[in-house]
């Protein structure tokens, strides 16, 4: 299709941004000359990561609702109104054939405005429990791409397509062996390794667990690669300064190498992280964040636990109990192998390409 123009909106965390970039990359491969404009939220990480990937982005002043202080939402509502006005100007100026929403603050006003202006919209719902924004937007959406079965609980069944969640292609194509991946992080090639990753922004509970279990980690005979997020990095790095078995990073750029180095992954249960674990067949100890809408991370995690592919530790029990769960897994090679096989069996492959195909179909229609 010539002169295809697509808006992709959303962000806030890597779990939204990286799938969005994967969809954009798939569209570029499928339709040479496609013009793609990202719409994000001002001050959020997409405003940095998207340009780094070579795409244009504009920001809206939208922000999330404050669940703890209702009076502060006066400012939130004002910014939402301003964002809708700005989104209308963006859609009118760019003239997209299709608008894609991947979740995050900016996707609400952008997709609402696009649909009201007659632009076909596609939603990418990453979680097993649909968020309020996507449920509202779904009423006027043309397609809804999902990663889990049973999503007709939330959406019109006729609009649903099971595609899985897109992940970073560079992660899947990383050529390193396990030993070389460990060496890449300055670790021994022949020692079992645990990857602890709290998402692109870090996770307070996981970092507190690292600090509380420092002595056990140093004496366990295991190696650790830990992504802390910028806010926690200085404190955790200082605690493990000089350690030869614990590598502390604020952000891991080469997640493909990090996953390949790991025997077990400790992670939050965001949809993007789970999709990566499935595609790489990695056994996991999941600690769902309690600070998400409708507790959807717990539902994501239990979908894997029910299949025997992961272990779940509650956030409130993680500081004391997380590494007991890790220890119970890492020495059981047979169980690790079985969990890896079950994780891999849950994977949906070529998700970005499938979603890109749906975008092209909508544009043609």
N, C-alpha and C positions, 0 to 999 in steps of 0.2 A: 504494500500500500504506500503510495507516494505522499509526502508531506504530512505524515502522521505527527500529531501534536498531543502530548500527554502531560498532565499535571499529576505529580505524586505528592501526597500530603501526609504529614505525621512526623513522629520522632519522639524525642525526650530521653530515650535510652537506646543503647545498642540493640536491644531486642526489637525495636521498631525500625531503627535506621538501617541496620545491615540487611534485613529482608527487603527494604525499599530499594537499596542500592543493587541488590541481586536482581530484582524485577527490572530495574532500569538497564542493567547490563544485558539481560536477556532480550529486552526490546531492541537494544542497539544491534545485537547479533541478528535478530530476526528481521528488522526493518532498517536497513542502512539509511541514514539521513533523518531518522526520527528526531524530533525536537522534544526534549524533556525539561520541565521546570519543576523543581521541588518547592514546596511551601512548608516551612517549619515554624517553630515558635522562637521568638527572639530570646537570646540568652541561653538557649538549650544546646546540647552537644551537636545536633544536626547542622547548626550554623557553621561548625568547624569541619565535621567529618564529611559532609556532602561536597563542599568545594575541594577538599583533599582528594576526593574520588573523581574529580573532573566535571562535576555537574553544577549548574546554576541553581541558586536557592534564594528565595525571598522570605523574610520573617514576618510573622504576625505578633502583636503584643499580647496574645492570649496566654492565660495561665490557669492552673488547676484550681478547683474549689477547695477551700479550707474546711475540712470536716470538723476541726476542733474549735474554730472561732468564727461563728456565722457572720458577725458584723464585718469581718474582713472581706466577705464575699461581695460587698458593695463595689469594691475596686475590681474584683473578678468580673462581675457583670458588666461594668463599664468597659473593661478591656475586651470582653467578648463582643460587645456591640461595635466597638471600634474595629475589631478584627473582621467582623462580618462585612463592614463597609469596605475595608481594604481588600478582603478576599474577592468581593464583587468587582472591584477595579482590576484585580489581577486576572480573574477569569475573562472579563470583557476584553482586556488588552491582549492576553496570550491566545485566546480563542482555542481552547483544547478540544480535541475530538473525544477524549475520555478523561475522567478524573479518577484517580486511584487513592483510596484511603487505607493507610497501614496502621492506624491507631496512634495515640498521642494527642496532645492538646490541640494542635493545628488542624487535625483532620476533621473535627466537628464543623467549625465554621466554613472551611473550604469546601467540603463535600455537600453541605447543606446548600450553600450558595450555588455551586455548580449544578446540582439537581434542579434547583428552582429556575435556572437559566436554560434548562433543556439539555444539559450535557449528560450523556450516559455515565453512570458512576459504578465503580467496582470496589467492594470492600474486601479487605483481607483480614479475617478474624483469626488471630493466632492461638487463642486460648480455648480450652474445653468448656469454659463458662463465659458466654458473651458479655461484654461490658455494656453499660447503659447507652453510651454514645453510639456504638455500632447498632444496637437494637433500634434506636430512634432513626438513624440514617438508613437502616435496611428497608424502611417502608417505601423509599423512593429509589433504592439501589436497583441496578439492572442485574448485577451478578454479585454473589457472595462466596468468596473462596475460603474454605475452612480447612483445619488441620485434624479435626476429630470427627468421628461418627456421632450421630445423635444430635446434630446441631439444629434439626428441625424443631427442637424445643424452643428455640429463640427466633428462628427465621422462617420465611416462606420457603417451603421445601423445593418449590419449582425454581428458585433462584440459586440454590446451594450447589457448589461444585467442590468435591474433596480433592484438594491439591497438595496438602501439607504446607509447611512453612519454608520459605526460601532461606538458604544459608549462604555464607560466603564461599564462592567457588574456589578461591585460593586456599581455603581451609581444607576442602575435600581433595584438592589436587596436590597438597604438600607431598613432595617426593621423599622425605626423610624416613629412614628406619627409626625404630624405637631408640636404639643406642645413639644414633646421630642426633636425634631430637633432644635427648638428655644432655649430650655434650654441648649442644647449642646453648643450653642454659647453664653451662658450667658444672654439670652434675655427672656423677659416675654412670657409665653406660650399663652396668650390670646390677644396679640396685633398684628395688621396687620404688615406684614414685607415685605420689599423690598430688593431684592438681586441685587447688582450692581457689575457686573463682566466684566472686560475689557480684558478677555483672559488671558492666562498663563503668558504673559509678561507685562500685564497692558496696559492701554490706556490713553494717555495724556489728551484727551478731557474729558473723563469721570471723571478723577481725578480733573481736573480744575472745572468741574461742581459741584463736591462734595465740594470743597473749597469755591466756589462762593455762594453756597446755604446752608452753614452750619447753619445759624440762622433759616432758614425755616425748615430744617430737624429736628433740635432740638425741634422746637415748633409745629411740625406737628401732634404729637401724634402717629406717625409711628415708626417702628424700621427698622434699616438698617444693612445689612451684606455687606461689601465692600471689594472686592479683588482689590488691587491697583497695584500689580507687585512690584518687588524689587526696581526699580528705583524711584518710587513715594511714597513708603511706609512711610519713615521717616517723610516727610512733611505732608502727610494726617493724619497719626497717631497723630502727634503733635497737629494738628488743632482740633482733636476730643478727645484729652486726657481727661480722667475723665468722658466721656459721658457714660451714662447707656443705651442709645438707639441706638448707632452707634458702631458696631463692625468692626474694621479695621484690615485686614490681608493682608500680601503681597502675599500669595498663599493659596488657600483653598484646602487642601488635600482631605477632605470628601465632594465632590460636591453633593453626594446623599443627605446628611443631609442639605446642603445649599439650594438645590432646594426644598426639602420638607418643609423647614421653610418659604419659600417665597410665598406670594400672587401674586406678580408681579416681573418679572425679567427684569432688565435693562442690555443690552448686546450689544456688537458688533454683526455683522451679519455674522461671520465666519460659514462655513458649519457645523463644528463639534458642535458648540454651538446651531445652529438651530436644528440639529438632536436630541440633548438632550432635547431641549424645546418641540419638537414634541412628543417624546416618553413619556415624563412626563406630557404632556398637560398643559404647563405653559404659561399663558398670558405674553406677552413681549412688552417692549418698546425698539426698535432696533435703534442703532446709527451706521450706516455703516461706516467703516473706509474709508477715501478717499485715503489712502496710499497703495492701493493694485492694482494688475494688472487688467486692463480692468474694473475697478470699480465693480468687481464681487460681493462685499458685498451688494451694493445697489440693484443689481439684485436679490440676495438671499432674502433680506428683502422684496422687493416688491412682490416676489412670495408668501409670507405669508400675507402681507397686502391685496393683492387682494382676499385672501380667508377669510378675516375678523379675522385672528388669531393673528395679531400683529399691533402695531402702529410704524411708522417710524419717527424719528427726524433726520434732516440733521446734520452732524458733525459741520458745521459752526454755527448752531443755538442751539446747545446742552447746552452750558454753561448757557444761559439765558432761554431756553425753555424746557429743559429735564424734570425738576421736575414739570412743569405745566402739561406736558403730563402724568406724573406719578399720580399727584393729580387728574386729570380728570378720571383716571381709577380706582384707588384704592378704592374709595368710592362707586363705582357702582357694587355691587355684582352680579347683573344679567348679566351685560356685561362681567365681568370677567369670570363667569361660561360659557357663550357662547363662548368666545374666547378660553377658555381652551378646550372645546369640539371640536372646529374647529381645534385647534392645534393638538390635539390627533388624529383626523381623517386623518391628513397628514403623520403620522408616518409610516415608513417602519421598520417592526420588524425583528429580527434575521439576521441583515445585515452581521455581522461578519461570522456567520455560512454559509450564502449563498456564500460569497466571498471565504471562505475556501473550500467549495465544488467545486467551479470553479477552484481553484488552484489544487486540487486533480485530477480533470478531465483532466486538461492540462498535468499534470505529467504522467498520464496513457496513454494519447494520444501520 
